[in-house]
Amino acid sequence: MELEDGRTTGRPRTDPRSLPTGPDLEGVGPVAPVTEQRTVVLDLEAAVAHVADAALRPDPVGPVGLELEAHLVDLDAPASRVPWQRIRDLVDALPALPGGSRVTLEPGGQVELSGPPCTDVAAAVAALRADRDVLAAALAAERLAVAPVGADPLRPPARVCPAPRYAAMEEHFAAVGCAEAGTAMMAGTAALQVNLDAGPCAGWSERVALAHQLGPTLVAVAACSPLAAGRPTGWVSHRQRVWSDLDQARCGPLLGGADPAGEWAAYALAAPVMLVRDPDGGAAPVGERVSFAEWVTGEVPLGGRVPSAADLDYHLTTLFPPVRPRGYLEIRYLDAAPEPWWPALAAVTTVLLDDPVAAGHAAAATLPVATAWDRAARAGLADPALHAAARACLAAACAAVPAALRPEVEALADLVDRGRCPGDALLGTARAGGPTAALLSATGAPR
């Protein structure tokens, strides 16, 4: 998922039935007033400890949670965004899904399936596929469909969700000079997120570092957003380009040091405050760059008060590094992609981190391109070094992937061998029939 108010689903070691349902998950419903949250006043030392202590939990590797976003399309009017109330009415009428996913919504009307934690990636994919089929049938009855691609190939980004949180976020992005990228991120992109347990404490540094190091290579492999707002962008992953155009103090990668929990705490305290919640549960945008550390020390007062632990927890939900520690690891850098690519991408990402042999091969292969985020987003597998790293990673993954997902991963390996990515088909359709045809083809819906 790209955005949330901190109460996510689809994560390891959590029973999703214990989490709030409906629009609160995505910040589009009522938010509990600050007075109902923890109001413990913080000093700087306590703030650092608060973030570091919650960053990672020692759990065995294995469980997997998946979240898949997609652009909602009216099959009879694909150039128009679906009105918010129509989306809400449809989602509210959905039955419980067989795989346990929750259906939530993003600011541009994107629909997200957030699956519960499963024992392994094959089970997670099977559950999400079952839920996707139920959702697709419900949408089809209303002449709607979803297009799981990294960026909307046809419609300019536009927020349809009226939630105050997202209006305030737009104001903040405009105030700090990245209004266009902020709106595009919220309303024009879609991702596949893979959530994995942190593993034993002794391996945290290596595991978090590898999750970041894999990023550029997997961005190139997953690239499925060569079009945006009706035209080719010149980038294979426009979605990743959008994230790189945002404030890197909020969206840039961690450095992969020896103490990832401490590094996350330092990152969070240095990041600028985006929103300050008021006693009624609203959120006021911060129109200047004020780090949370400056707020907590009183150097720059915000909202006429000092921050509490609840304010710090809320601040953490506005930070979007490509790998985010949430007790577990959120892998956030993959474009959404249609079948069979998203199951293959989920499987590859998981085995390259969880299987020791595959992880060793991936670490060696990706080291030369560990920081090539922009090259990956622009050129993808046309970059020789990224192509070499990707081929090695796919070979390692094919040897370790669960049998149930081997056909999908082998198909992805073949695609990578040919120097191609999931977005190439989308671009080819657009060249033959225009961006409307590209968007409709991504839905897989009969027309």
C-alpha positions in Angstrom: 0.0 0.0 0.0 1.1 3.5 -0.5 -0.7 5.4 2.2 -2.4 4.5 5.5 -3.1 5.9 8.9 -1.0 3.3 10.6 -3.6 0.6 11.0 -2.7 -1.7 8.2 -3.6 -5.3 7.3 -1.7 -8.0 5.4 1.2 -8.2 7.8 2.9 -11.2 9.5 1.9 -12.2 13.0 -1.3 -10.2 13.1 -4.8 -11.6 13.1 -6.6 -9.0 10.8 -9.9 -9.7 12.6 -8.4 -7.7 15.6 -7.9 -4.6 13.4 -10.5 -1.9 12.6 -12.5 -2.3 9.4 -13.6 -0.2 6.5 -12.4 3.3 5.8 -10.5 3.9 9.0 -7.8 1.6 7.6 -6.9 4.1 5.0 -7.6 7.3 6.8 -10.7 8.1 4.9 -13.1 7.7 7.8 -13.4 9.3 11.2 -10.2 9.3 13.2 -10.2 9.0 16.9 -9.6 12.3 18.7 -6.1 12.9 20.1 -7.6 12.9 23.6 -8.5 9.2 23.1 -5.0 8.3 22.1 -1.9 8.0 24.4 -1.0 11.5 25.5 2.4 10.7 27.1 4.6 13.8 26.6 8.0 12.9 25.1 11.5 14.2 25.3 14.0 13.5 22.6 15.5 10.4 24.3 12.1 8.9 24.9 11.1 9.6 21.3 14.1 7.8 20.0 13.5 4.8 22.3 9.8 4.8 21.3 10.6 4.4 17.6 13.6 2.1 18.0 11.8 -0.3 20.4 8.9 -0.9 17.9 11.0 -1.0 14.7 11.7 -4.7 14.5 10.4 -7.8 16.4 12.4 -11.0 16.7 10.3 -13.5 14.7 11.2 -16.5 12.6 11.1 -15.9 8.9 8.4 -17.6 6.9 5.0 -15.8 7.2 4.1 -13.5 4.3 1.5 -10.8 3.9 0.6 -9.2 0.6 -1.1 -6.0 -0.4 -2.1 -5.3 -4.0 -3.4 -1.9 -5.3 -5.1 -1.3 -8.6 -6.7 1.5 -10.5 -10.5 1.4 -10.5 -11.9 1.7 -14.1 -15.5 2.4 -15.3 -15.6 0.1 -18.4 -18.2 2.4 -20.0 -16.3 5.6 -19.3 -12.6 4.7 -18.8 -11.4 8.3 -19.1 -13.4 9.4 -16.0 -12.7 8.6 -12.4 -15.4 6.7 -10.5 -17.2 9.0 -8.1 -16.2 8.5 -4.5 -19.7 7.7 -3.1 -20.2 5.0 -5.8 -16.9 3.4 -4.8 -17.8 3.5 -1.1 -21.2 2.1 -1.6 -19.8 -0.8 -3.6 -17.0 -1.6 -1.1 -19.4 -1.3 1.9 -21.7 -3.9 0.2 -18.9 -6.5 -0.3 -19.2 -9.8 1.6 -16.4 -11.1 3.7 -13.8 -12.4 1.3 -12.7 -16.1 1.4 -9.0 -15.4 1.8 -9.5 -12.9 4.6 -8.4 -9.7 2.7 -9.8 -6.3 3.5 -10.7 -4.0 0.7 -9.6 -0.4 1.3 -9.3 2.7 -0.9 -6.6 5.2 -1.8 -7.1 8.9 -2.5 -7.5 8.6 -6.2 -10.0 5.8 -5.9 -7.5 3.0 -6.2 -8.7 -0.2 -4.7 -6.4 -2.2 -2.4 -6.6 -5.8 -1.3 -4.7 -6.3 2.0 -4.3 -10.0 2.8 -3.9 -11.5 6.2 -0.6 -13.1 7.1 -0.2 -16.6 5.6 2.3 -19.4 6.4 4.2 -18.9 3.1 4.1 -16.9 -0.1 2.2 -19.6 -2.0 -0.6 -19.5 0.5 -0.6 -15.7 0.5 -0.9 -15.6 -3.3 -3.7 -18.2 -3.3 -5.6 -16.3 -0.7 -5.3 -13.0 -2.5 -6.2 -14.5 -5.8 -9.4 -15.9 -4.3 -10.3 -12.6 -2.9 -9.5 -10.8 -6.1 -11.9 -13.1 -8.0 -14.7 -12.2 -5.6 -14.0 -8.5 -5.9 -13.7 -8.7 -9.7 -17.1 -10.4 -9.9 -18.7 -7.7 -7.7 -17.1 -5.0 -9.8 -18.1 -6.6 -13.1 -21.8 -6.5 -12.0 -21.4 -2.7 -11.9 -19.4 -2.5 -15.2 -16.3 -1.7 -13.2 -12.9 -3.4 -13.1 -9.4 -2.9 -11.6 -6.1 -2.4 -13.5 -3.1 -3.5 -11.4 -0.4 -1.4 -13.0 2.2 0.9 -11.4 0.7 4.2 -12.7 -2.6 5.1 -14.3 -1.8 5.1 -18.1 -4.7 7.3 -19.1 -6.1 9.6 -16.4 -4.2 12.5 -14.9 -3.8 12.1 -11.1 -6.8 13.6 -9.2 -7.9 13.0 -5.6 -11.5 11.8 -5.3 -11.4 10.9 -1.6 -12.6 13.8 0.5 -10.8 12.8 3.7 -9.2 15.7 5.5 -6.0 13.7 5.9 -5.3 13.7 2.2 -6.4 17.2 1.6 -3.9 18.2 4.3 -1.2 16.1 2.7 -1.7 17.8 -0.6 -1.3 21.2 1.2 1.9 20.1 2.8 3.4 18.7 -0.5 2.5 22.0 -2.2 4.1 24.0 0.6 7.4 22.1 0.4 7.6 22.3 -3.4 6.5 18.8 -4.6 2.8 19.3 -5.2 2.8 17.5 -8.6 4.6 14.5 -7.3 2.5 14.4 -4.1 -0.7 14.3 -6.0 0.7 11.7 -8.4 1.8 9.5 -5.5 -1.5 9.6 -3.7 -3.9 9.5 -6.7 -2.0 8.0 -9.7 0.1 5.1 -8.6 -0.4 1.5 -7.4 2.0 -0.9 -5.8 2.5 -4.5 -4.8 3.7 -4.6 -1.1 5.3 -7.7 0.4 5.4 -7.9 4.2 7.9 -10.2 5.8 8.9 -10.9 9.4 12.1 -9.3 10.7 13.8 -12.6 11.6 16.1 -13.2 14.5 17.8 -10.2 16.1 21.3 -11.3 15.1 20.4 -11.1 11.5 18.5 -7.8 11.4 21.3 -5.6 10.0 22.1 -8.0 7.1 18.4 -8.6 6.4 17.4 -5.0 6.3 20.4 -4.1 4.3 19.6 -6.8 1.7 16.0 -5.7 1.5 17.3 -2.3 0.4 20.0 -3.6 -1.8 17.6 -5.7 -3.8 15.5 -2.6 -4.4 16.9 -1.2 -7.7 17.1 -4.7 -9.3 13.5 -5.6 -8.3 12.3 -2.1 -9.4 13.7 -2.9 -12.9 12.2 -6.4 -12.9 8.7 -5.3 -11.7 8.5 -2.1 -13.8 4.9 -1.8 -15.0 4.3 2.0 -15.3 5.7 3.3 -18.6 2.7 5.5 -19.2 1.0 8.2 -17.2 -1.8 10.7 -17.9 -2.2 9.4 -21.5 1.4 9.4 -22.7 4.7 7.5 -22.5 6.9 8.9 -19.7 10.3 7.7 -20.9 10.7 5.8 -17.6 9.9 2.1 -17.2 8.7 2.7 -13.7 7.0 6.1 -13.5 5.7 5.1 -10.1 9.3 4.8 -8.7 10.1 8.1 -10.5 7.3 9.8 -8.6 8.6 8.5 -5.3 12.1 9.8 -6.1 10.6 13.3 -6.8 9.2 13.5 -3.3 11.0 14.7 -0.2 13.8 12.1 0.3 13.9 12.9 4.1 10.5 11.3 4.1 10.7 8.8 1.2 14.4 8.0 0.7 16.0 4.7 1.7 17.6 3.9 5.0 21.4 3.6 4.8 21.7 -0.1 5.9 23.8 0.3 9.0 24.7 -2.0 11.8 21.7 -0.9 13.9 18.6 -0.7 11.7 16.2 0.0 14.5 18.4 2.9 15.7 18.8 4.1 12.2 15.0 4.1 11.7 14.6 6.1 14.9 17.1 8.7 13.6 15.4 8.8 10.2 12.0 9.4 11.8 13.2 12.1 14.2 15.0 14.0 11.4 12.0 13.7 9.0 9.8 16.8 8.6 6.4 16.8 10.3 3.7 16.7 7.7 0.5 16.9 9.8 -0.5 17.9 13.3 -3.6 16.4 14.7 -6.1 18.5 16.6 -8.3 17.6 19.6 -11.2 16.8 17.3 -9.3 14.3 15.2 -8.6 16.5 12.3 -5.1 17.1 10.8 -3.6 20.4 10.0 -0.8 20.6 7.4 2.6 21.9 8.3 3.7 24.5 5.8 7.4 24.5 6.5 10.2 22.0 7.1 10.1 21.2 10.8 11.7 18.0 11.9 10.0 15.9 14.6 13.1 16.4 16.7 12.7 20.2 16.5 9.1 19.8 17.7 9.8 17.4 20.5 12.6 19.6 21.9 10.4 22.7 21.7 12.7 24.4 19.3 9.8 24.9 16.9 6.3 24.6 18.5 3.6 23.1 16.4 -0.1 23.2 17.2 0.5 25.2 20.3 1.8 22.1 22.2 4.5 19.6 22.6 4.1 16.2 20.9 2.9 13.0 22.6 3.6 9.4 21.8 0.4 9.4 19.7 1.7 12.3 17.7 4.9 10.3 17.0 3.0 7.2 16.0 1.0 9.3 13.6 4.1 10.9 12.2 5.5 7.5 11.4 2.5 6.8 9.2 3.6 9.7 7.0 7.1 8.3 6.3 7.4 6.2 3.2 10.9 4.7 2.7 11.2 1.9 0.2 11.6 -0.6 3.1 9.7 0.5 6.2 10.2 -1.2 9.6 6.9 -1.8 11.3 8.0 -4.6 13.7 8.1 -6.5 10.4 9.5 -5.3 7.1 7.3 -3.6 4.5 8.8 -4.0 1.0 7.2 -1.0 -0.8 9.1 -0.6 -4.0 7.3 -2.9 -6.5 5.0 -1.7 -9.2 1.6 -3.3 -9.2 1.3 -5.7 -12.2 -1.3 -8.0 -13.7 -1.3 -11.8 -13.7 1.0 -13.7 -13.8 3.5 -11.1 -12.8 2.4 -9.9 -9.3 2.4 -13.5 -7.9 5.8 -14.1 -9.4 7.1 -10.8 -8.0 5.8 -11.7 -4.6 7.5 -15.1 -4.7 10.8 -13.8 -6.0 11.0 -11.0 -3.3 10.2 -13.4 -0.6 12.6 -16.2 -1.5 15.5 -13.8 -2.1 15.1 -12.6 1.4 14.0 -15.7 3.3 15.9 -18.5 1.6 19.5 -18.4 2.8 21.1 -19.8 -0.4 19.0 -17.5 -2.7 19.7 -14.5 -0.4 23.4 -15.2 -0.7 23.3 -15.3 -4.5 21.1 -12.2 -4.6 23.4 -10.2 -2.2 26.4 -10.9 -4.5 24.6 -10.2 -7.7 22.9 -6.9 -6.6 25.9 -5.3 -4.8 27.1 -3.4 -8.0 23.7 -1.8 -8.5 22.7 -1.4 -4.8 22.1 2.4 -5.1 20.9 2.5 -8.8 17.3 3.6 -8.0 17.0 6.2 -10.7 18.7 4.0 -13.3 16.3 1.2 -12.5 13.2 3.5 -12.8 14.4 5.1 -16.0 16.1 2.4 -18.0 15.2 -0.8 -16.2 16.6 -3.9 -17.7 18.0 -2.0 -20.6 20.8 -1.1 -18.2 23.4 -3.9 -18.6 24.4 -4.1 -14.9 20.8 -4.2 -13.8 20.0 -6.8 -16.4 22.9 -9.0 -15.1 21.8 -8.6 -11.5 18.2 -9.4 -12.4 19.1 -12.6 -14.3 21.1 -13.8 -11.4 18.4 -13.1 -8.9 15.7 -14.9 -11.0 18.0 -17.9 -11.4 18.4 -18.0 -7.6 14.7 -17.6 -7.1 13.7 -20.3 -9.5 15.7 -22.8 -7.5 14.0 -21.9 -4.2 10.5 -20.9 -5.0 7.5 -23.0 -3.8 6.4 -25.5 -6.5 2.9 -23.9 -6.7 4.4 -20.7 -8.0 7.3 -22.1 -10.1 5.4 -21.6 -13.4 4.9 -17.9 -12.7 8.5 -17.4 -11.6 9.9 -19.3 -14.6 7.7 -17.1 -16.9 9.2 -14.0 -15.2 12.7 -15.4 -15.5 12.1 -15.9 -19.2 10.8 -12.3 -19.5 13.9 -11.0 -17.7 16.3 -13.1 -19.8 14.8 -11.3 -22.8 15.4 -7.9 -21.2 11.7 -7.2 -20.8 9.5 -6.2 -18.0 5.7 -6.4 -17.3 5.2 -2.8 -18.5 6.4 -3.6 -22.1 3.1 -5.2 -23.0 1.2 -2.2 -21.7 3.4 0.2 -23.8 2.9 -2.0 -26.8 -0.9 -1.9 -26.4 -0.8 1.9 -26.1 1.3 2.3 -29.2 -1.2 0.1 -31.2 -4.5 1.4 -29.7 -3.8 4.4 -27.4 -3.7 4.8 -23.7 -7.4 3.9 -23.3 -6.7 0.5 -24.8 -3.7 0.1 -22.5 -5.8 0.9 -19.3 -8.6 -1.5 -20.4 -6.2 -4.2 -21.3 -4.7 -4.1 -17.8 -8.1 -4.9 -16.3 -8.3 -8.2 -18.1 -12.1 -7.6 -18.3 -14.1 -8.6 -21.4 -15.3 -5.5 -23.3 
